[in-house]
Every structure is written in structure tokens, then in C-alpha cells.
Amino acid sequence: MKKILFFAYPQYADFEIAHALFLLRKIGKYTVTTVSVDGEDVESVGGLWTKAEGALSDINVSDFSLILIPGGDGVPDIINEESITAKLVEAFNLSIPIASICGSAVLLGKAGILEGREFTCNQSTFDYNENIFSRSLYTGKDIEVSDQIITAKGTAFAEFAVSVGQMLDLFQDEKQYDSLLKFCKGM
């Protein structure tokens, strides 16, 4: 099962997940299935039109090795979508890793997945959604990896990418990890 479920929504932050997708496809040889809430194509915050292969509610999450969720300006518009909460809870209960960056941590908080866990996101996201995160442990670090959950600040996309790769055992050793982290940082 070398499949990634990528959840796209209107105004998602395309730049936050670009390196992760690159590593997953280039190093890991994963295929990526892109879905949206309603199965319709969506436009990212950067103006890229993203073709959805189906609706999130029609997907069998057990077919996937990881759920990848970008942050973005559109999170407030989808936060109350029951299909998102249901699929996240299902993936969590099946021990499928979930990688969430920036504002998408709100979706995990809403689903109860972050309850009692250390997590991170941008400070402004935490402050604005403090009620959703009331039973979670906000650290403010660039990245948090807890069991099968990865959360990251929106500016930590390089660390996010290699943490996703590390969770899926993509790297041969620490040297490859370090090399790819430097690559993602442009060093």
C-alpha cells in the first residue's frame, strides 16, 4: 500500500506541502490520490487549480499509508464539514499517519485527535482557535511528531517534508535525512 491521500480544499497553501509531495513521489515512489470535500476541483492560495479525483466521503482511508493535509486560508470554510471529522477519526483509529501543517491542525483539533497530545501550528492559528485546542498541548515548536500525528508551523515546510518521509521510513540513514532536509531548505 504505497498510496497517499492528499486532501485539497479551496485556498489551501500549495507551497506548504510541495516538498513533502516531492519526497513521497521521488524517494518513496508513492502514488497520490487527491480529494476535496465535494469532489470538485479547487484553487490553491497560489492560484493553482487542483483536480480532485473524488469526494473525501467516498474514499476508503484504509487504502492509504498517510493522510496529508495542507494549511491555508480556506480552513474556516471547511471546519464544520462532518466528512472531514469522520475520515480523520477513522484514519486515526486505524493508526494511519496524519500529517497536518499550519492551519489544518484546527481540523485535527475539531476531530478530537489532538486531545491530550503535544501539537503545533502558527501562533495566530492557536490564538484564534484556542477553544478547539483547549484539551490539547500547544508547544509553539516548528514541528511536533507524536505517534502517528505530525503537526507543523506553516513556515516549517522543510522539516515537515522530512518528518513525513521519516515517518514512512523513506530514508536509508541519518545522512540521507540530513541531505534532504538541506535540499528542502535550499542549502
Secondary structure, DSSP 8 states (H G I E B T S, - for coil): --EEEEE--TTB-HHHHHHHHHHHHHTT--EEEEEBSSS--EE-TTS-EE--SSBGGG--GGG-SEEEE--BTTHHHHTT-HHHHHHHHHHHHTT--EEEEGGGHHHHHHTTTTTTSEE---HHHHHHTTTTTTTSEE---SEEEETTEEEE-TT-HHHHHHHHHHHTT--SSHHHHHHHHHHHHT-
